[in-house]
Amino acid sequence: MVGAVIVVVLIVGVGAYYLMSGTGTKATTTSTTTTTTSTSSTSALGYAVQIGNSATVGHYLENGTGFTLYMFGADKPGNGTSACAGSCAAAWPPFYASSLSVPSGLNPSNFSTITRANGAKQTTYNGWPLYYYVADSSSGNMYGEGLSQFGGLWYAIPPTLQQSGGQIVGGPSYSIGVAYKASIGLYLTNSTGFTLYFRSTDTPNSGTTTCNTSFCEKNWPVFYTAPLTLAPGLSSTNFGTITPYNNTKIVTYDGYALFYWIGDTAPGETLGQGIGNFYVATVPAPVAPSATTTTTSSTTTTSTSSNAYVY
């Protein structure tokens, strides 16, 4: 990479697994001394950021010379900070373009700059800080796609990803994809972007579910698909299948049965969050939001999302 903004001397042995079309492939590099640079190199047409295309991930952002730009699932878009520092930043150098030019199809107003904790600058896209991956040694490499490192998942950033939400990876080629919403974080979807839920009152890995009444089944249709094809960053070891009743098969995630919510009528909706102890299946693990405590002058109450429906 040319046009150094930050130079980091890194002695590292990287052993990375990445998933492409649901198949695990191992990529390794030996322990070496490497000079890594954060760059604002531009294309022959003067673009600092442009749109690349891959048969496996579709369109994604790259720098002007074709190096893949990534987002970090642990970042909070729009808060002006990066969650990747120290050894994380050595493996995932921040991208910064001091003079930003983009081709048609990208809006310059969607890009901005933040100042990192060490004083360095970093370019953002719709609030998401942009990074390189140290193992991408030439243009077109995408060895960082779907990696789980430093407390979060990494993805080549799609040009359609918005700050408030959007499907990060998915589509017809994956039966389970990953989406993002600011209020939830990363979560599971089906191939068309509909949200998947789990029930917090279920006992994981029990082979059963407490959603076993006709009323519950009507409002929370089970999720089942075969064969199971996973978007990058998802591991087949976290998924399984149970048949808890009436020969009904259900896909499980970390031992929890997965469901849809009948009230979600469009991709990206998460209207079932908190209803009847159902919650969005978050990545990397299904976690029900903590109860919140509200204190008044006379009483202290504990509340969670609405559970107005009893199943």
N, C-alpha and C positions, 0 to 999 in steps of 0.2 A: 504494500500500500504506500502511496506517495503523498507528500504534502503533509508532513507530520505536524500535529498540534500537541499531542502528548506522546512521549516516548517512555515505555515501560520495559525494563529488563526483567524477564520472566524466566524462572527455572521451574519447569512444571512437567509432570507426566500426565497426560490427559487420556482417560479411557472413557469413551462416550458411547452410549447406545442411542440410536435414533430410530424412529419408526416411520416407515414409508408404506402407505397403503395397508397398514395393519401388520406388516412383517418386520420383525426386529432385525437390525443389521448392526454389527459392531464396527465402530471406527476407532482406531487407536493411533496415538502418536508417541514416539519415544521421548524420554526425558532429555531435553536439550536446552541450551541457552538461546532464547529468541528475542529479537527486538520487535516489539509490537507497536504499531502506530495508529492513532486515530486520525482519519483523513477527511479532507473535503475535496478530493479529486473530482474533476469534472469530465464529462464526456467530450467528444469532438465537437458537439454542438453547444457546449458550455453548460450542460445540465449538471447540477450538483446531486440531484435525486431524480431517478427515472423509474419506470415500471418494467419489471422483468416478468417472465412467464415460465412456469414449470408445469410439466404434465401431471405432476403429483400434487402440487399445492395451488395451481392456478396463478393468478397475478399476485405480485408482491413488490415491495419497494426495494430498490438497490441504489447504491451510490452511482456516480457518473461513469465509473469504470467497471460496473457490473458486480460489485461485491454486495452480498445480501445484507439487508438491514433487519434487525430483530427487535421485538418487543419483549418485555419481561413481565410475566403474570403477577409478580409481587409488587410491581409499581402501581401507584394510584394516579391515573391520568389526570392532568390538570392541576395537581397540587404543587407543581414547581420544584419537585425533588426527585431524586433517583434512589431506589432501594438497593442499588448495586454499587458497592465500594470495596476498596481493599483487594483481596484475592479475587473477588467477583469481577471487579473492573479490569483486573489483569487478564482474565479469561474472556471477558465480554467488554472490550474497549468501547467507550462512548463515541458516537459519531457526532461531528460538529462541522457545519458548513458556514463559514463566515459570510459568504455571499451566496444566497440561495436562488437558484434558477431551476424551473421545472418545466417539463413538456406539457402539452395539452393533455387533459385527463387528470391532472393534479392541480389543486388550487393552492397558490402560494400562501393564502391566508390561513390554511390549515397547519402551517409550519410555524414554529416559534423557537425560542432559545431559553434554556434555564441555566442557572449557575449552580454547579455541583458544590458539595460541601468543601472540596479542596480548592475552590475558586475557578476550576476549569469550566468551559462552556460546553453545552450539549444541545443538539437540535432535537426538537420534539415534533411529533405528528399527531394532530388531534389530541394533544396533551400527553401522548405516550413518548417517553424518552427513547431514542434510537441507539442501537448498539451494533457492533460487529461481533463475530465469533472468531477466536484466535485460531481455530483449526481450519477455517476457510482460507486456504492459501492462494487461491486464484479465483478469478471472476466466475460466477455460475455455481460455485460451491455452496452447499446448504447443509453442512454437517451439524449445525446447531438446531435444526428444525425438530421441535418436539422434545428437546432435552429437558430433564428435570434437574436443575442445579441451583444451589444457593437459595433454596427455599421457594422456588417457583418454576413454572414452565416457561420455555422460550419458543417463540414462533417467528417465522418470517412474517413481517407485518403486511397485511393485505391493504390495498389502497381504499377499501370500502369500510375499514374499521373506524368507528366513531368513538368519541370520548364516553358517551352515555351508554353505549352498548353495541352489540353486533356480533355476528357469527365469525369467529376467528378461523376455525378450520371445520370443514364439514362439506356437505353436499351429497349428491347421489352416490358418489363413490365410497362414502363412509356411512355405515348404519348408525354409528354414534359419533357425534361431533362435539366441539367445544365452543361455547359462546361466552361473552363477557357482559356484565351489567354492573354499573358503579356501585349500586346498593348491595350487590351479592358477591361479585368477583367472578371467577371462572366457574362455569357450570356445564352440565351435560345436556345435549339436545339429540333428537333423532336426526335422520338424514335431511329432513326438510326444515330444520331449525326449531321444532317444537320442543318445549322444555320438558325435562324428565325430573320426576320427584321421587323421594323416598319417605317412609313414615317413621318418625322418631320413636314411636311406641313398639315397633317391630324389634325382635331380637335378632341381630345379625348372625348369619351362618346357621340359623335354626332350621332352614328349609321351609319356613312358614311365613305367613303375614297376618296381621290383625285386620286387614281389609278383606274380610271374608263373608260379608253380608251382601245381599242383592243391592241394597241402597248404596253401599260403598263402591261396589264393583261398577255400578252405573255411572257414578260421578268421578271415579278414578279408574279408567280403563287401564289394564295392565300393559306393560311394554314388553314385546317379544319380537325378536328378529333373528333370522338365521340365513346364511352364516353371519357371524359377528365380524364386522370390519371396522376397525378403530382408527380415528384420526390420530395424527402424530402427537406424542406426549401421553397417550393412554396405553396402559399395559393390559394385555389379555389376562394376566394373573389376578387382576382386580374384578374380573367379570365372571359370571357363571349363570346357570339356569336352574330354577326350581320348578317343581310341579306340585304346588301345595294343596290343590283341590280340583275336582272335576276334570282332571287331565289338562288343566290350564297351565301352560308354560309361561314363566316370567323370567326376564333377564334380571340378574342381581349385580349390584355394584358394592364392593366391600361387604358382601353378605346381605345387603338390603335389597328387597324387591323394588323394582322401578315401575313408575306409573306416569300417566298423563293426567292433567286436570281438565275436565269437561268444559270449564269456563275459559280456557285458553283457546281462542279462535283464530289466532294468527301467530306465525313464527316470532319468537322473541318475547312473547307475553309470559309473565310469571305471576299471574293473578292467583294461583293456588298457594302461594307462599304463606305458611302458617295456618292454613285452614285444616281443621280436623287432624292436627299433628303431622300434616304433610309439609315437606320443605323441599326447596330446589336442591337437586343432587350436585353439590359443589365439588370442585376439583382442587386439591388432590384427594380429598376425603369428604364423605357426606357428613355435614355438621349442622345441627339445628341451631339457629341464632340463640344467644343467651337471653334469658329473661331480663327485662329492664325494671329497675326499681324507681318508683315515683314517690316523693315525699311531699305531703301537704302539711298544713298547720295542725291537723288533728289526727291524720292517719298516714300510714305507710303502706303502699300497695305494690304488688309485683304483677307485671303485665307482660304478655308476649303478643305476637301477631294474633289476629282474630281466630278463635276456634269455635265460631258460632254454629258450625255444623257438627252434629254428633253422629258417629258411625258405629 
